[in-house]
Amino acid sequence: MSRFEWLIVIAMLAIASAVTLGHLDGTPLGRWLSGEPLPALEARADDRVFYAIPVLALLIWWSSRLFPDKRDFLRTGAYVLVGVGVLYALYLMIG
């Protein structure tokens, strides 16, 4: 990706972070940031998919070595998958 594309991604993340941090009142993450202990987390069926994300990203990263002409595409896919997993974890913490 070019520097301009990275700049756009960083700007979008900054905007999303500012909006998220501005609306944390009453959420578990907001209470935790203000010093209260975290409540016990409930187990959901989605957790199995969440736990599979690092394994899938590792398999994609490993497969990038098998296909040298698709290496950048597959590594970017692995990064995106890990990023989506992190965003999903934050979504579960906030909601």
BELHUJO-V638401 format. One record per residue. N is the residue number from 1. RES is the residue in one letter. PSI is psi as a letter, one per 30 degrees, with the letter a starting at -180 (NA if undefined). BURIAL is b if it has 24 or more other ideal C-beta (glycine too) atoms within 12 Angstrom, else e. D_FIRST is the distance of its C-alpha to the first C-alpha in Angstrom with 1 decimal. Layout:
n=<N	N>
res=<RES	RES>
psi=<PSI	PSI>
burial=<BURIAL	BURIAL>
d_first=<D_FIRST	D_FIRST>
This chain:
n=<1	2	3	4	5	6	7	8	9	10	11	12	13	14	15	16	17	18	19	20	21	22	23	24	25	26	27	28	29	30	31	32	33	34	35	36	37	38	39	40	41	42	43	44	45	46	47	48	49	50	51	52	53	54	55	56	57	58	59	60	61	62	63	64	65	66	67	68	69	70	71	72	73	74	75	76	77	78	79	80	81	82	83	84	85	86	87	88	89	90	91	92	93	94	95>
res=<M	S	R	F	E	W	L	I	V	I	A	M	L	A	I	A	S	A	V	T	L	G	H	L	D	G	T	P	L	G	R	W	L	S	G	E	P	L	P	A	L	E	A	R	A	D	D	R	V	F	Y	A	I	P	V	L	A	L	L	I	W	W	S	S	R	L	F	P	D	K	R	D	F	L	R	T	G	A	Y	V	L	V	G	V	G	V	L	Y	A	L	Y	L	M	I	G>
psi=<k	l	e	e	e	e	e	e	e	e	e	e	e	e	e	e	e	e	e	e	f	f	h	f	k	f	l	e	e	e	e	e	f	g	f	l	l	k	l	k	k	k	k	l	f	f	e	e	e	e	f	f	e	e	e	e	e	e	e	e	e	e	f	f	f	f	i	e	f	g	e	e	e	e	e	e	e	e	e	e	e	e	e	e	e	e	e	e	e	e	e	e	e	e	NA>
burial=<e	e	e	e	e	e	e	e	e	e	e	e	e	e	e	e	e	e	e	e	e	e	e	e	e	e	e	e	b	e	e	e	e	e	e	e	e	e	e	e	e	e	e	e	e	e	e	e	e	b	e	e	b	e	e	e	b	e	e	b	b	e	e	e	e	e	e	e	e	e	e	e	e	b	e	e	e	b	e	e	b	e	e	e	b	e	e	e	e	e	e	e	e	b	e>
d_first=<0.0	3.8	6.7	8.1	6.1	6.8	10.1	10.8	10.4	12.6	15.0	15.5	16.2	18.6	20.3	20.8	22.1	24.5	25.8	26.3	28.1	30.2	31.6	32.5	36.3	38.2	35.4	35.7	32.6	34.2	37.5	36.0	34.2	37.6	39.3	40.8	40.5	38.2	40.2	40.5	37.7	38.7	37.7	36.1	35.4	31.7	31.8	31.9	28.6	27.2	28.5	27.1	23.4	23.1	25.0	22.8	19.6	21.5	22.5	19.1	17.9	21.1	20.8	17.5	19.9	22.2	19.7	18.0	16.5	14.8	13.9	10.1	10.9	13.8	12.5	9.8	13.0	15.0	13.0	13.3	16.9	17.7	16.3	18.4	21.3	21.1	21.1	24.0	25.9	25.6	26.8	29.7	30.6	30.6	32.4>
